[in-house]
Amino acid sequence: MAVTQRLELRQSQSLVMTPQLRQAIQLLQYSSLELNAFVDQQLAENPLLERDEAPDGEAEPREAEGAGAEASGDDFGDGEPVPDSLDQLASGEFSEDSNRPLDSEPAYDDNSPSEGESSIDWGRRGAGGQDGEGGERSIEEAADETPDLRSHLLQQMPVEISAPAERMIAAYLIDQVDPSGYLTVDMAALAEQLGLPEERLEALRLRLQCLEPTGVFARDLAECLALQLKERNRFDPCMAALLDNLALLAEGKLAQLRALCQVDDDDFAEMLGEIRALDPKPGLQFDLPPAEAIIPDVLMRARPDGSWLIELNPDAMPRLLVNRGYYAAVVSRCRDRAERNYLTEQLGAASWLVKSLHQRATTIIKVASDIVRQQEEFFRKGVAHMRPLTLRDVAEEVSLHESTVSRVTANKFIATPRGIFELKYFFSTAVGGDGEDAHAAESIRHRIRSLIEAETADRVLSDDALVKQLRQEGIAVARRTVAKYRETMRIPSSVERRRLKAARGGDLGATAPNP
């Protein structure tokens, strides 16, 4: 068979991920923090993009009334059509011609607003705190002024240590304290490094234990708790025996531990109460990282007539403008084709970004509205009434692909009368029946937790007893399912719960310190 070369023409269809489509998909799965960071980057790179700084009241937020309502957005910006979904973008039913001839661009006056200016107008700019000079400090600014553990110790150290040389050594020891307040470095190696006798360094460490908070500069948990007990004048031989055997306390071997302490049941219960009142990591009260507030993407509240009002959070949705006036002024001064092409590309990128942000907002409100509609019982009666829900259920209702719904619900939060929840929270598999008899896995976990919290010291439910109780309530689950849900909620087994309840008089709220 002879090998020859020839030319052939073939036709085929394929889905091409254009850079614009890839950007739209990325925007859809971004959280609010990631979205704002991306928008800030685009504002720095694209001279035709700017934030919409319209005063409050000039723009009304897009909202969806009732369950299942959709944010309106048939026309957008300069009158160009907007795709209904990313699925429509991917299928090619919508196309954006960002490379229109320059001659087709209308002329704009530099000093007047552009009539065809594209903008996102679904939210008002939030006003958080006071701006300008002389305003009150924000909570974040006040939190930043809280001293860390090192600064707190350095402020106290000169009161206890007077000699300049010892102050330098003490400052070095303070630098070695870990965030929990412990000094776990090798003292022999540290003494050799500083050229000091180890006894002198150890004596200085003991002097620094007088600093607040009580328990710092301890070598281990037992010493840390002993320092706090000595301050309360509650450190005696019985308590010392308890601290020497903290491993037995963590393992729940309370009878053996009580025998070692040589006390009766009442004294032993009192000793355990005193241990629970101590702070096993005293340094963390200074070096705890500030909690980041969750900014919900969707706001939900009840109307007077009992229906739900669902709207986008304006503080989580950046509003952008395409400055076509600036484009018209600059394009006429271009010196060559390369500059004109650059401006055209930036104009197309800016227009596409604004449309993608609008489409992201429309898709989020559409999916969130359907979730609220399908989980109506949850919002009115609680988690016990959550119904099974899958991505496919929502995708079929809002005419989107499952992958699109998955991206929409990832890292997105909704503020409801019952609290702030991630949209993913409302998706739960069906367990314990078929059809209408099925129950959401989250509602079953909630019921298991409720049954265990209602236990008494003389009536602790085993996994088999939990299965029997759930079956009486119409929830058919297997024992292994109950055990799995209990373990995911970090609830001990019935044997461990019975032992802990007997030792604590039925109180499971406190846990023994972990050595």
Phi, psi and omega in degrees: 000122184283142178264119182231162176255140179206161179256137179226148175250127180230142177252134178210155178250137179207153178268119182258126177277095178289159178302324180294316180294321179296321178294319179297321179292320179296318180299324183295325183265358177291143168283173182297322179293316179295322180296315180295324177294319179295318180296319178299321178295317179294324178296326179285332185266331186252116182288347182267359179260143174207157179284148175276105182260034181296140179297160179301140177099342180277342179230131179265139179289143173288136181218160177241125182268127177077172180287133176087359180286157184240149176287131182285144181185046181291320177243152186209137173064245186267022175094001179281148183292151179242135180295147179286336182198166175294332176297323178291324176298314184293327183281351179086007180286345178232135180227146180243115179269091182274355181250048178292153178300145181296331182293338182277353180283133178289156179274145182228148175276136184297328187263006180237152179292147182285129180291329181260020184294133179272138181209163173253119191239028185269355184214153174268151179290129181285149179244096181255120179077195180245135180261164176085175182282148178086356180283165179291152179288145178282168178297322181297319180294320179294323180293326181294339182276354178294125183292146175278176184298318182298313180297321180296319179289322180295328179292327182274332189304318181299337180290325182269330183245121183255326183292132182302319181295318180291329177296322178294318179293320179297320178297324178293321177295322178299324178294337182271353180289133180279170184302335180281348181102002182269152174248094188256008181289161178286111184293326179294315179294322179293320178295321178294322180295323181273351181072037182237155172294141181298328180296321180293320180293321179293322178296323178292324178297319180294325177292325180288347178290353176283348182286158176269147001283151182298131181114350179287159181067019174281154180272334181206181182295319182299317179292322179298314179291325179296320179298319180290324178291322178296323179296328179270003181058042180236019180262111181227177181302323180295317179291325177297320177296323178294316181292330179288346183232043180297334180298324178293326178293319179293327180277354179080015179273071189285324180297317179294321181293321179296323178295322179292326180282343178059050177230165177275180185297319182295314179295322181294318177297322177294320178297318178297322178296322178292322178295319180295335181280352181274165180254108182288343179225077187296336183287340185290343178290348178255322188256019176294131178294142180298135180289132179274125180288138177279127176263109181292143177276333183232139178250138182225132177210159184276140174274163177301330181276003178097349177280174183252137173258122182239125181214160178283147177280114182298334180287342181259356184243108179292143179248125184238156175233148170261115185278083181288335176297317177295321179298315181296326180287324185276325186294333179286347181254011179295140184268335180209178182293328181298318178293320179295320179295322178298314180296321179296318178296319179293324177294316178297318180295320180294316180297318181293321179297317179297317178294323179293321177296319177297317180294322177301314180296317180297319181291320180297314182292328179292314181291316180298321180296320180289325177298317179298319180297317184281338178252036182304317183295326178298313184289336183265327188239344178117178187293336180296342182253016176292136182260154176299139182210135179239167177299324181295323179301314181288319181301320180291326182287323184257006177059049175233166175279154180301322180296326178293316178297322179298318179292322182295320186274351180282126176060027175244140184236150178234132177267118184239168175300342179263004180124186180261127182231148169286143182300331178295337184299330187277359176263122183214140182286158180277129181223148171081029177151181179236150176063232184286343179277353182287153180233149177288143181300324181293322179292326177292318177300319179297320180291321177298316179298320180296318179296320181290322179293335180273003181293155172244169183297331181262003179216084178259128185276127172280172178299323177295319178294323177295319178299316180296317180295319179294322178295324176296334178269006177089015180249105182269104179229156178275160180297321180295330177292316177298317180296321180294314179297321179296320180290323178294333177271005178058042176260128182296166176291169182297324179296315180292322180294320179296320180294317181291320179296321179296324182281331186251012178068032177090359181266114177260005186289331182255147180239153180289145178299144183267112185290000000 
